[in-house]
Amino acid sequence: MWLPDEALRPLGSRRVLVAVGPDDGPVAQTVVDEVAAATSRFGGVLVTGPVTPEDALACDVVLAIVGSAGQVGTASATQPPPAGYLPRTDSYVPAVQAVVDGLLVLGRGAPMSPGMFGLARHDGRTVVVAGDAAGLLYGLHELVRRGAPALTCPDDVVWDLPVHQVRMLDHWDNTVVHPVMGQVERGYAGGSIFWSDGRVRDDLTRVAQYARLLGSVGINAVGLNNVNVHAAEARLLTDHLDDVARLADVFRPHGIRVYLSVSFASPLTVGGLPTADPLDPGVQDWWASAVRRVYETVPDFGGFVVKADSEGQPGPFAYGRDHADGANLLARALAPFSGTVFWRAFVYDHHQDWRDRSTDRARAAHDHFTPLDGRFDDNVVLQVKYGPMDFQTREPVSPVIAAMPRTRLAVELQVTQEYTGQQQHAVYLGPQWDEILRFPLAEDGRTVGYLAAGLPVGTVHRGDDPVPPAGGLVAVSSVGDDEFWTGHPLAQANLYAFARLAWGEEDPDAVLDEWIGLTLGDDPAVRATVHAVLDDSWRTYERYTAPLGVGFMVRPGHHYGPDVDGYEYTPWGTYHFADRDGIGVDRTRATGTGFTGQYAAPWRDVYESVETCPDELLLFFHHVPYTHVLHSGTTVIQHLYDTHADGYDEVVRMASAWSSIEGRVPQAFFDRVTQRLAEQERSAREWRDQLRSAFFRRSGIADATGRTIY
Ligand code: GCV
């Protein structure tokens, strides 16, 4: 993973002052410990504790919590940044002059928001200032990412702060091995790093390493258990809080709060009450006292993640209540302790009759939740999957995201590669997430990233914006007890990229470049090769699997490998309706399910018409003949033939590129990637041949290129 010891060499070989002032909390201690470890390893010096300005001036690097220290100088900002508005990476020279010359203190009045830091180079000294310990930790790691140049470059200053206030990874870990789903649901990297035989592991060394890695890239929230809460896990809330506390203790020093997934039926199943009705006073009392006990054990507990009335999980519908009633029940129990409920919008009928062409699963979240806009308490965040279906390789952005202006919102991504190659295939998801976050939801140009952050992407407007407080960005984690953490070593890049995009970085290629450097070093051949393998890998995967926005042509249950009709006659609502004449789902208002009507302008019209619908989503919104001509100029069937053949050829090229760097990366890393690329090639060939053959047999139309069809 990223952050090998070597990454800290430039810092560790310097004289470094860490001035945390009166902050004796665990995060500040982590900064001190990181610098202490680095300086002792690489021959530098750590200076800490109360120091004079002279002490500070004798250092090459100064890391300071501003406004709490005092010991390193008394200068105040000559001109604090204008309240509420700061460009993210612009210089603010007067303040930095004060910081460096004075030495250091920006002034208590300066608006240093949580996690924010300034990184300045002035008069031969590198200075990191932050308003809180988390900001100092993030500034330290920005310094590490920049490496030696940050310690030698000309004068410069950068201000940075997280765009998303909550940057969360949800683990779908079961405490015991589930008979069907295994220990980690949709986990492709071995067992849970947290749990073993129903309890927290005795040895939490690996969790500590994980927490350090996450803290270094700004993750500040972790869900500890699967959103499908089975009987054993439901008791974490009541019987095993000591286990939760042990994990919280490991995450806390890295600025990360822990959350539990809870079962809505807990008052019944765990508490022995006759009901879990959210309006029942006994149920409300039960939750209030359960939550009180949690906070007695874990005072900085983050809150709950809830999957209710979804895929068999219990919820408020059983009592004739709606999801605002359900979410507010938990929110009110958490409110006295400043806890938050992340309430998932993934609610649909998974017992649909496939014969029923009028019901459309894509509509479900919008139908259920938009009537509730404005009814959720302030400490409820509605957690919405990025697409209306379910983490497919290609989906339109969910219309729910634009449709609930009075609700706090978090967008949910999937780092674990359920439908994107299961960490057998090299698929870098940064470009997919980038497209999602940049998607302009409506005519006012607001993007998904904007709404999830409460901020325009790339700016730091904190003024008079009417958007409710930010919900954050959430993703399902991909980590397990595998030697390489993520099964496929290159899948580590996705974990890294999620964190960096959640922080606010905007260029997935640059983020990938960072990950390569931090993980595999500076060898230009390695860098170029990993880029050659990963840069376009999401689109490559799309080419050989899911054509033009059709999803779910996967094997039912485990979701790996091709199966054109695997989900076609099932209750899951996941159909493509391919027959001998055409393919796709008519979701138009004119003749289909009306799903296009859930979008704001311009998308409701863009998607409604085959003329304007983007090619890559055509079959998500329209049922068309195989001979329909795409904007690209080719027919639907020829596109399918071409992309599946070309996608496979690209995988062959990826494998060949990788083979060229044997000996330049650690052998075990090289071997694992090589082995996974071989499986990717086998699987892509299977996808190619099954889909090309299946659609030739259905349509009877020949591949114009004459390539083999079986
Ligand atoms: C945790 C999909 C997955 C399920 C997952 C569900 C969800 O349906 O296949 O394994 O359940 O999404 O996000 O809740």
Boltz pocket constraint, residues with backbone or C-beta under 6 A from the ligand:
constraints:
  - pocket:
      binder: B
      contacts: [[A, 172], [A, 185], [A, 186], [A, 227], [A, 228], [A, 307], [A, 311], [A, 346], [A, 390], [A, 418], [A, 557]]
      max_distance: 6.0
